[in-house]
Amino acid sequence: MTALMIQGTGSNVGKSMLVAGLCRAAVKRGLSVAPFKPQNMSNNAAVTANGGEIGRAQALQALACGLEPHTDMNPILLKPESDVGSQVVVQGKRLATVKARAYAALKPQLLDAVLDSFNRLKSQCDLVIVEGAGSPAEVNLRDGDIANMGFARASDTPVILAGDIDRGGVIAQIVGTQAVIDQRDAAMIQGFLINRFRGDPTLFDDGYALIARHTGWPGFGVLPWFADAWKLPAEDALDIATPKRATGLHIVCLKLSRIANFDDLDPLAQDPGVRLTMLHAGQPLPADTDVVIIPGSKSTRGDLEFLKQQGWDEDLRAHVRRGGHVLGICGGYQMLGHSVTDPGGIEGPAGTAPGLGLLDIETQMTDDKRLTTVTACHVASGRTFSGYEIHKGHSDGPDCMRPFATVGGANEGARSPDGRINGSYLHGMFRDDGFRTAWLAQFDVAASDQSYDQAVNATLDALADHMETHLDIDRILGCAR
């Protein structure tokens, strides 16, 4: 039972993708492998079979390993609810909502849960591949660290350091990391690799040699840019990529400030009959929009106010007057009603916010959090599909008598009398190829022979092959202990 950790010189240097590719490469070698991330910060969560939640990247990495997602794969999940505070999820369950300074004091108490989950995974497979968070060079955060070197030292897990050359300054990234970290932390690093190179990798030969000479660390290779990375579910809203298509059903998603579970959009982005636009703050709704999706949010009332600040509420009303369609998912569904009431101050100050008034429903926030996978039947098409719920709050009203779907015989979601405004708490519905085809058919979009899950698996295979071609995978995996 061995383990290896990929740390990065900064956030968003490609650690999640590297771990997913290594997991698939190790599986192809006949090893039983599991992914692990001690601490993750993301509002893009996956519901696990054991009734908890983990970061979406670890769910993708589990798929790369041929495993079902489990809460042990990401024992600490931070879900930002404001600029200064986050919900703390421990082994899949909400512990508290704390501000950054309070979390710093809480971290040392969480190491036991981290090591408990890690050791359990390690006992069940040949290899655990661990993903760090941020950078070990953030030495101001080293005390009580459970995400990078604090975890590596506590678990005796060797580290490979990844730098992102696409950002520029990769030599300083890696050499500088060694310069500022503790010598005992530096001793955990077994070598480095360069990620996201564009062009001829041999042009970096001198820089590569310079890094090795200054650090004394061996290099494991230079990985060129992986062009199909956009086909894998993104964990950060900044990484949402949409193909540039001139035609197709124009679906516009409002990019909320606290957007959550936005991987709902990935299957639509890849469907050849769809032109998906992510609408950023300050941009008006395009006049040729066919369908608006209001996605999930970690702060429904906060993002409802954000939506109105952009003038999107007026844009939505004009869109509906023109005969356009709207789909609200989870927090987006809650915004579609007359009001969102939070008497206990669960997502911010207690009070009530007026909604968009496009559905005849009202929502009240409750402290109970619903985390479950479901099988549902879409009422309009009769298609059965799988999805999951991950939300607080309850919505009710006359439009709920026209449900979006049924789950176990009970109504779920709501529809307007003309059927053009729909809301649902169900995430993941578009991953189901049959449902996606049926939903798009109402807009006269021709069926595609594309299977989303098969496309993701094929991309993971291609990623592993790409890494095998350009990195010394045998030496990397040989560092595990």
N, C-alpha and C positions, 0 to 999 in steps of 0.2 A: 504494500500500500504506500504509494509515493505521491508527492505533490510538487507543483511548480507554480510560480506566481508571475504574472505579467503586470508590471507597473509602467507608468508613463511619465514623460517629462512634463506633462500638463493635462488638463482636462481636454477631452475630445480629440485625442491624438490617435484614436482607432483601437483602443484596448479591447473594447467589446467585440469588434470584428475579428481581431487577432485571436482572442480566446475561442470564439466560435469556430474559426478555421482550424486552430490547433486541435480542438475537440474532435472535429470531423476527421482530421488527418490521423489522430490517434485511434479512433474507432476503426478506420480503414486498416490499421495495423493489427486489428484483432483485440485491442485492449478494451476493458470496461472503464468508462470515463465519466466523470461528473464535473459540472462547472460549479464555481463558488465565488461569491463576492461578499466579503464581510459586511460592507456598508455601501449602500447605494442611495443616491438622491435622484428621484424621478417621480413625476406624476403619471408616468405611463406604466401602469402596473398590470400584472397578469394574475388571474385567480388560479390557485393550485387545487389539485384534487383533494388535498387534505384540508380544504376550507380556509386557506390563508391567501396572502398576496405577496408577490415578489416583483422586482424590477423586470420590465419586458425583455431587457437584454439577456437576463438569465433564463427566461423562458425560451428564447431563441437558441441559446447555448445548450439548453437541455435537449431541444430538438436535434441539434447537431450531434448530441451524444446518443440519440435514440431513446431518451428518457422522458417521462412525464415531469412537468415542473413540480418542485417540492419546496416548501418554505425553508428547508435547511440550505438551499442553494443561495439564499440571500437573507440571512437572519436579521439584518438591520436595514430597514427601508425608511428613508426620510422623504416625506411628501410635502413640499413647500405649500403653505397656505397664504403666506404674505411675504414681503421682502425680508422680514426679520424672524419669522417663525415657521416651524414645520411640524407636521404630524410624525410621530415616531412609532414605527411598526416593528415589533420584535417577534421574530419567528412566526410571522404572518398575522399577528394580532396587534391592534392599536394599543400602545402603552399610554401615550400622552401627547399633547401638543405643547411644544416648548420653543422659546426663543433661542437664538444661536448661542448666547453666553451660557444659558442654562443647560443646553445640550453639551457644551464642552465639559461642564461639571458632571454630567450624567454618563459620558462615554466610558470612563473606566469601569463602571458598574455593568456595562454591556459586554465586556470582553468574555465573560464566562459563557454567555449565550452564544457568542460568535464561535468560541472554541468547541462548545458542545455540538453545535451543528456541523462544524468542520470535521471533527473527529468521527462523528456518526457517518458522514459521507465517506470519509477516508477508509472506514472499516468495511464499506460495502462495495468498493471498486478497486481496480488496479491503479488508477491515477485520478487525482483531482487537479484541475487547472483553475487557478485562482486569478481573479481580476482585481487590481487595485482601484483606487478612486482618486481623482485629482493627480497630485504629484508628491513624491517623498521630499521634493525640494521645498515644500511649504513647511519649513522647519519651525515656524511659529505655531504650528498645529501639532508638533511632534509629541508633546506631553499628553499622555492618555490616548494616543493614536490607536485606532483599531482597524484602520482601512488600508494602511500601507506597511511601513516598516515596523510599527508596533505589533501588527498581526504577524508579519514575517518572522520577527524575532521570537514572539511568544509561541509560535507553532513550528519554528525551525524550518521554514519553507524558503527554498532558494528563489531568487528573483532574476528575471530578464527585464532590462530597461528598454522601453520603446520610445523613439523620438519621431516626430512628425516633420519631415523635411518640407512639406507643402506650406507650412506656416513660415518658413524661413528661420535661420539661426539655429539649425539643428546641432551644429557643433557646440555652440554655447549651451544649448539645452542639456546635452549629455555631460559635457565636461563640467559645466556649472553645477549640475546636480551633485556630482562627486565632490566638488569643492565645498559645498555648503552643508552636506549631511554628515552626521556622526560617523566616525571611522568604523564603528561596529556595525552600523547600518550599511555602510558601503561594502563591508565584507560579505554581506548577504547577496550582493549583485554578482551574477555569474557571467554576464556579458550584455551586449546591447544589440539592437536591430534598428534599422531605419525604415520607416513606413511612409507610404504615399509619395513615392518618387515619380515625377513626370519626365519623360524623355529617356535619354541614354544613360543607364545607371553607371556606366564606366566613367562618366564625367565626374562622378563623386569619389573616385578611387582615392585621390589624395586626401580629401576630407575624411573619408572612412579610416584611412591609415592614421591620420592625425588624432582622431578620437581614440583609437586603440593605443597610440603611443602616449597620449596625455593621461589616460585613465588606467592603463594596464589591463583593461577588460578586453576579452576577445569579441569580435563581431560575428553575428550569425547571419548577416546578409542584408541586402537592400531590396525592399519589397516595392515594386512598381504600383502605381495607382490601380485599384481594382475597379474597373469601369461599371461592373454590375452591382456594386455595393448598394445602390439605391433600391434594388429589388428586395433587400432584406429589411424587416421592420426597424424603423428608427426609434431610438429611445429618447432622444432630445428633439424637441419641437424645431430647433434650429436646423436639424438634419432632414426635415421632411423634403423629399425630392419628388417632383412631378414631371413626367415626360412632356416635352413640348409638342402638342398636337394642334393642328389648325382646325380640325373638325371633331365631331362627336358631341354627345350630350354634355352640355356645359354645367358641371357641378361646381359650385363655389362653397368652400368651407371657410367660415369666419375663424381666423386665428386669434383666439381669445388669449388674454394675458396669463391665465392659469389653465391653459388647455390641458386636458388629461385624456389618456387612453386614445390618443390620436392614431394609433395603428389601425383603428376602424377604417381609416381611409386607404390603407395600402392596397387592398384588393381592387378598389375602384381606380386608383392611380394606374394600376397595371392593366386594366381592362381596355382593349383597343377601341371600344366604342365610347369611351369616356374621355372628356377633356376636363381635368381637375385643376382648379385654381385655389391656392391658399391666399385668402384676402388678408393683407397686413393692415395694421393700424394706419389710419389716415387715408386709406384707399376706398373709393366709393364702390358700391356693388355694380359690376358690369351690366349694361342694359340687356345683353344677350344671355343672361343667366337663365338656365332652365330650372335648376334645383339648388336651393341653399341648404347646407347642412350646418346646424349649430351643434358643435361637438360637446363632449364632456368637459367639465371644469372642476378644479379643486376648490373653487370658491364661487358658488353660483351667484350670490348677490353681488360680490365684487366684480365678477365678469359681466353681469347684467348691466352694471353701471359703466363698465369699460365699453361694452357694446354700444350703449347709448351715447357715450362721449364721442364715438367715431361717426355718429349719425346713421349707424346701421339699422336702428329701429325704424327710422323713416324710410330707408332704402327697402327694408323688408316689407313694409306696408305697400309701397309702390310696386314691388315685385309681385305681391299677392294680388293687387288690383289688376295687374297685367295678365293674370292667370298662371303665375308661377307656383312652384311647389316648394314646401319647406319640410325638412326632417330634423327634429331635435332629438339628440341622443343623450340620455342621462341628465347632466346638468343643463344641456341645451333644451331638453324636454321640459324641465322645470321652468326655464325662462319663458317658454311659450304661453304659459298660463296668465291668469289675472294678477297673481301675487305669489311671492315667496316669503314665508314667515319663519323667523328663527327666534322663537321665544327664549331659548336657553343660551343664545349667543354661541352656538356651536362652530359657526364659520366666521365669526366676527362679532361686532356689537349686536346685542339683541334688538329685534325690530322686524318690520315688514317692508319689503320693496315691491313696488308695482312691477308686474311683468309686462310682456309684449302684448298680451290680450289676443293672441291668435288662436288659442285653444281655450275652451270654457272649462278650465280646471284651476285649482289652487293647490299650492304645495306648502307643507309644513315640515321643517327640518326636525329630525329626531336624533338622539344620541346613538341609537342602534344603527350599526353598519351592516348592510346586507352584502355578503360575499358568497356567491354560489354560481356553479355552472348549471345551465338549464337546457332543456329541449323545448322549443316553442313551435307554434304553428302560426304562420303569417295569415291573418284573416283574409286580406284582399286577394291573395293568390292561392291560398290553401297549401303553401309549401311549408314543410317541416324543416327546421334548422337548429343548429346548436349555437349557444351564446353564453354570456356570463353577465352577472350583475355585480357591481361594486359601487355602492352608493349609500348615502344617508338621505333620509327624507321620504315622505309619502305624498303622492299626488292623487287628487280625487275631484270629481265634478261630472257634469252631464256628458261631456265628450268621452269620458272613460267608458260610457255605455257602448261606444263604438270603438272597441279596442284595436290597437295595432296588431296585437298577437294574443294568443292564449297560451298559458303555461300550466300544465296539469289541470286543464279545464277552467282555470281562473283567467279573468280578463287581465291583459297587460298593456299599458300604454293607452293612447287615445288618438282619435281622428276627428277632424272637423266634418261637418255635415256634407261638404262637397268632396271630401277625401283628399284635398290638396295639402292640408296641414297635418303632419303626423308626428307623434312623439312616442318615445320608447326608452325604458331603462336598460335595454339589452345591448351590450357590446358584442363585437365579434361576429355580427350577423352576416357581413359581406364576405367573410372567409368561406362561407358555405357556397360552393359554386352554383348549386341548383337554386338557392334563394336569390343570389345575386343576379342570375340570369332572369329569374321571374320578376324581380323588382325592376330591373332595367327594361324588361319587355313592355311595361306599362308606358314607357317613353319611346317605344318603337326602336329600341336598340337591339340589333341582331345578336343572337347568342354567339358566344365565343367558345372555342374548344379548349380554352386555357383553364387549367386547374391551378388555383392559387397555391395550395399546399405543395403540389408537385413542383411548381416553379421555385418556391422557396428552398425546397430540398435540393433541386438541381443547382441553385445558386450556391448553396453551402458546399456541394461537391466541387463546383468550379472554383470556389474560394480556396478550398483545401488543395486542389491541384495547382492553383496559382502560387500558393505559399510553398508547396513542395518544389516548384520550379525555381524559385528565387531565394528561398531561405534554407539553411541547413537544419531541417526539421529533426533529423536523427540526433544531432548534437544538442538541439534545444531540449528535446524530450529526455535526452541523457542527463541533463542537469537535475532532473527531479530526484527527490530523496524523501 
